[in-house]
Amino acid sequence: MKIVTWNCNGALRNKFQFLLELEADIFIIQECEDPEQTPHIQYKEWAKNHLWIGSNKNKGLGIFAAEGFKMEMLTWSNVFSDHVVKHFLPCLINNDFQLVGVWAHQNNSPNFGYIGQVWKYLQLNKQKLGKVIIAGDLNSNTIWDQWDRWWNHSDVVRDLQELGIISIYHKFYNENQGEESKPTFFLNRKLSKPYHIDYVFRSQEFEAGILNVDIGDTEQWLRVSHHLPLICNFEGGRK
């Protein structure tokens, strides 16, 4: 089973062909349009097995699965002290494992933007997490931790570790958070501004099944987005 997370930087209808060569079973795509509300026939056909959420039809969070994969959306809480956090898309795959797609948003929050949204969502739902993969654009890295916050990137990573959920990339490459050798994002598509802000986390049940972790070619993918796809290969997956 191959899982890919990628922030497409909008207009996935014009870019989904680039994903075909990856031959993934499941794509978690940020900033994509709602397939149900597009006149683009080819995009709609490619996305026929999907789940999608978003604040408007042109830019949201989608999970796209190959034929034969069953996806069931889960009704987890996204309201923290009257504040709706976004964007998080939890689902059940093949009645076997949970998948939580993430596009961490600033969400007009003066204090809890981006990783603060992830921290809030985790407090709401961490007791529901079982056999799970959490994947997406967190818009965050340990290098941006702030001393006066208790919802830093490092705090979220620590909370997940306490649940037995760790970053696949960091385990596979034996790198520490904040010391990544392979960026996933280039600010304004400039090679001089590389960052690692896209992640795939997995629970202990997947530990023995990780075959490979890779990141898309910089030159190729910067033509269509400011993010590179993060690609994870697992044993099994289909039913």
C-alpha distance (Angstrom), angle and dihedral (degrees) to the residues before:
residue distance angle dihedral
M1 . . .
K2 3.78 . .
I3 3.82 121.8 .
V4 3.80 123.2 -170.7
T5 3.79 130.2 -173.0
W6 3.80 119.4 -165.3
N7 3.78 137.9 162.2
C8 3.80 101.8 -139.9
N9 3.83 94.9 -166.6
G10 3.80 90.8 -127.7
A11 3.80 136.3 -59.6
L12 3.81 96.7 67.0
R13 3.82 87.9 169.8
N14 3.81 86.7 74.1
K15 3.80 95.8 41.4
F16 3.80 109.6 37.9
Q17 3.81 90.2 96.0
F18 3.81 87.9 70.4
L19 3.80 88.1 62.6
L20 3.79 94.4 56.7
E21 3.80 93.8 79.4
L22 3.81 90.4 57.4
E23 3.82 89.9 62.7
A24 3.80 91.8 -155.8
D25 3.78 124.4 174.0
I26 3.81 93.5 -145.0
F27 3.80 130.2 23.3
I28 3.81 123.2 -166.8
I29 3.80 104.6 -162.2
Q30 3.80 126.9 -173.6
E31 3.83 125.4 -156.7
C32 3.81 93.8 19.5
E33 3.79 126.8 140.7
D34 3.79 124.9 -111.1
P35 3.83 108.1 -91.0
E36 3.79 89.9 -150.7
Q37 3.80 91.7 61.6
T38 3.78 102.1 43.7
P39 3.82 127.6 96.6
H40 3.81 89.5 -150.4
I41 3.81 102.8 114.3
Q42 3.82 97.5 -167.6
Y43 3.79 92.7 50.4
K44 3.79 90.9 47.4
E45 3.81 90.5 51.0
W46 3.81 93.1 48.3
A47 3.82 89.7 49.0
K48 3.80 97.1 47.6
N49 3.84 91.7 121.5
H50 3.78 102.9 49.6
L51 3.79 149.8 119.7
W52 3.80 120.9 -148.1
I53 3.81 140.0 -179.5
G54 3.79 131.5 176.6
S55 3.77 148.1 142.3
N56 3.80 90.9 -113.7
K57 3.78 135.0 12.1
N58 3.80 94.6 -106.5
K59 3.78 102.2 56.4
G60 3.79 127.6 29.0
L61 3.79 145.4 107.6
G62 3.79 122.9 -70.6
I63 3.79 137.9 -177.1
F64 3.80 114.0 -156.3
A65 3.80 121.3 -170.2
A66 3.78 134.3 -170.7
E67 3.78 121.0 -110.2
G68 3.78 110.8 -76.5
F69 3.79 95.9 37.3
K70 3.80 115.8 112.2
M71 3.80 115.8 -147.7
E72 3.79 123.8 -170.2
M73 3.80 119.2 -176.1
L74 3.81 113.8 -129.2
T75 3.81 122.2 -140.8
W76 3.79 100.8 -131.7
S77 3.79 123.3 160.2
N78 3.79 120.6 -93.0
V79 3.82 99.5 171.1
F80 3.80 117.1 98.3
S81 3.83 115.4 -179.9
D82 3.82 91.6 -25.3
H83 3.82 90.5 -48.1
V84 3.81 117.5 118.1
V85 3.81 108.2 -141.3
K86 3.80 121.1 -150.8
H87 2.93 152.1 -109.1
F88 3.81 112.0 0.4
L89 3.79 126.4 136.5
P90 3.83 115.0 -172.0
C91 3.78 119.9 -173.3
L92 3.80 143.1 160.2
I93 3.81 116.5 -117.5
N94 3.81 118.7 -149.7
N95 3.82 89.7 -25.2
D96 3.80 83.9 -76.2
F97 3.81 112.7 91.1
Q98 3.78 141.6 6.4
L99 3.79 121.1 -112.2
V100 3.80 120.4 -165.8
G101 3.79 115.0 -166.8
V102 3.81 114.9 -156.8
W103 3.76 136.8 -162.1
A104 3.80 103.6 168.8
H105 3.78 108.1 -146.7
Q106 3.79 134.6 -161.6
N107 3.81 84.8 -133.7
N108 3.82 94.4 -171.2
S109 3.79 88.7 -75.1
P110 3.82 114.6 147.4
N111 3.81 92.6 -158.7
F112 3.81 110.3 14.8
G113 3.79 104.7 47.1
Y114 3.80 122.8 142.0
I115 3.83 107.6 -17.4
G116 3.81 88.5 23.3
Q117 3.79 87.8 62.2
V118 3.81 89.8 52.1
W119 3.80 91.1 48.3
K120 3.81 91.5 52.1
Y121 3.79 93.0 47.3
L122 3.78 90.4 49.7
Q123 3.81 92.3 52.0
L124 3.79 89.4 51.7
N125 3.79 97.7 47.5
K126 3.81 112.6 18.5
Q127 3.79 91.5 107.1
K128 3.82 88.3 60.7
L129 3.80 94.2 54.5
G130 3.79 113.7 109.6
K131 3.77 128.0 142.1
V132 3.78 94.1 -0.3
I133 3.78 148.9 158.8
I134 3.81 117.5 -158.0
A135 3.79 113.1 -166.0
G136 3.75 139.0 168.3
D137 3.77 151.8 69.5
L138 3.81 107.6 -36.3
N139 3.82 93.0 175.9
S140 3.79 85.6 -141.5
N141 3.78 146.9 99.3
T142 3.79 136.3 177.9
I143 3.82 89.3 -109.9
W144 3.82 87.8 73.8
D145 3.81 96.6 52.4
Q146 3.80 112.8 136.0
W147 3.78 121.6 -146.7
D148 3.82 95.9 -134.5
R149 3.85 97.0 53.2
W150 3.77 130.3 86.1
W151 3.83 93.3 -164.5
N152 3.79 99.3 63.1
H153 3.77 122.4 142.3
S154 3.80 89.2 -101.2
D155 3.81 90.3 53.5
V156 3.81 91.7 53.1
V157 3.81 91.5 47.8
R158 3.82 89.5 49.4
D159 3.80 92.5 49.2
L160 3.80 90.1 51.8
Q161 3.80 92.5 46.6
E162 3.79 89.6 54.6
L163 3.81 86.4 58.8
G164 3.81 91.4 49.2
I165 3.82 92.3 -105.4
I166 3.81 116.2 131.6
S167 3.80 140.0 170.0
I168 3.79 111.8 -89.7
Y169 3.81 93.5 -152.1
H170 3.80 94.6 52.7
K171 3.79 93.5 46.6
F172 3.81 93.7 46.2
Y173 3.81 95.5 48.2
N174 3.81 95.4 33.4
E175 3.80 91.9 -126.8
N176 3.79 130.1 143.4
Q177 3.77 124.2 -120.2
G178 3.80 108.0 -90.1
E179 3.82 92.9 22.4
E180 3.80 99.1 78.0
S181 3.79 116.1 153.7
K182 3.82 93.6 -161.4
P183 3.82 118.1 59.3
T184 3.79 123.0 -150.7
F185 3.80 98.0 -167.0
F186 3.80 137.2 43.3
L187 3.79 115.8 -162.5
N188 3.81 108.6 -123.1
R189 3.84 85.5 -6.6
K190 3.81 89.9 -75.6
L191 3.79 116.2 148.4
S192 3.80 88.2 -146.9
K193 3.83 91.1 65.2
P194 3.82 107.8 56.0
Y195 3.82 123.4 163.0
H196 3.79 137.8 169.1
I197 3.82 107.9 -132.0
D198 3.83 105.2 138.1
Y199 3.80 119.8 86.4
V200 3.78 146.7 177.6
F201 3.80 115.7 -156.7
R202 3.81 123.4 -171.2
S203 3.78 137.0 -169.2
Q204 3.80 123.1 -122.4
E205 3.81 93.3 -91.8
F206 3.82 89.6 73.0
E207 3.80 97.4 46.5
A208 3.80 98.0 100.2
G209 3.80 94.1 41.4
I210 3.81 101.8 62.5
L211 3.80 108.5 117.3
N212 3.78 103.4 169.4
V213 3.80 143.5 -12.6
D214 3.78 121.8 -156.6
I215 3.79 142.0 163.5
G216 3.79 124.0 -139.0
D217 3.79 122.0 -99.9
T218 3.79 110.7 -82.9
E219 3.80 98.7 -139.8
Q220 3.79 93.4 46.7
W221 3.80 99.4 46.7
L222 3.80 99.3 39.0
R223 3.80 86.5 67.3
V224 3.80 89.1 71.3
S225 3.81 107.1 22.8
H226 3.80 144.9 9.1
H227 3.83 88.8 -120.1
L228 3.80 131.0 69.4
P229 3.81 120.7 -141.9
L230 3.80 117.5 -103.9
I231 3.81 108.0 -142.0
C232 3.82 125.3 -161.1
N233 3.80 126.6 -176.6
F234 3.81 120.8 -157.3
E235 3.77 134.2 -177.9
G236 3.81 113.4 -106.6
G237 3.79 123.0 -12.1
R238 3.79 104.6 147.9
K239 3.81 121.8 97.0
